[in-house]
Amino acid sequence: MQGRRSPSIWRAWLPLWRRRELLAGTFLHLGGLLAIALVNGGGYLVVVHVSGWRGVTTWDPALPLDAAIPALPWTIAVYVTMYAYFPLPLLAAPRGDRGRAQLVLAAQALAIVAWISFAVFLLLPAEIHLREEMRALLSAETGWVRALFRWLYAIDEPWNAWPSLHVSQTLLIVLCVQRWSGGVAGRRAWLPAGRARAVALALLWTAWSALALSTLTTRQHFLVDPATGALLGAATWRAYLRPALERAETKGPCG
């Protein structure tokens, strides 16, 4: 098994896989987190700035119900919690090579979702014109709210409408954490058991629901966006990630 990885793991991971025991066994984990940061951060910024430079809108996803959703500037604090989800798989994945293989598969699923979304952003761009309503409200907000929105608007062009990456990628992470906390051999000891596990998962799903809702209350997305994001995340889980995790659990990294 040494130096080998599952055929379902992309060959690009092989250099990291061969050195997976470095840094007290966290080398592959850190490499996976860096890879997702590069795909999500670097790739995303390039795509939305290209779309912003083009300035082309192919359609307007706005629905009458979008206007009925209240704009709540303070929910930017919930919106930015997206970044706290990405380390969760590093903590929740099972130990050993089988767990490492599953962690890599989860990273691959996140990358697939990102690439599909980037293609949509470029091919069917839709400007999020709802932002103008939020901008008009910010002058009356407290300093930390204005500061978070200034940071967000400085790095994030309004051309990431649908599907919502906030929703699709965090949904995949929550589904992974839920699966890994359900009695998979070698799971991390920090995950609770019994009633405590049920409460922890309920809190996780509540936090995720609040995150999805914040995409609307911050005027960062139309209703269509989190809906299509959830569909993309669920489809990727069902068609790709869940079957891949099942194979890794039964056959191991050399299966």
Secondary structure, 3 states (H helix, E strand, C coil): CCCCCCCCCCHHHHHHHHCCCHHHHCHHHHHHHHHHHHHHHHHHHHHHHHHHHHCCCCCCCCCHHHHHCCCCHHHHHHHCCHHHHCCHHHHHCCCHHHHHHHHHHHHHHHHHHHHHHHHHHHHCCCCCCCHHHHHHHHHHCCHHHHHHHHHHHHHCCCCCCCCCHHHHHHHHHHHHHHHHCCCCCCCCCCCCCHHHHHHHHHHHHHHHHHHHHHHHHCCCCCCHHHHHHHHHHHHHHHHHHHHHHHHHHHHCCCC
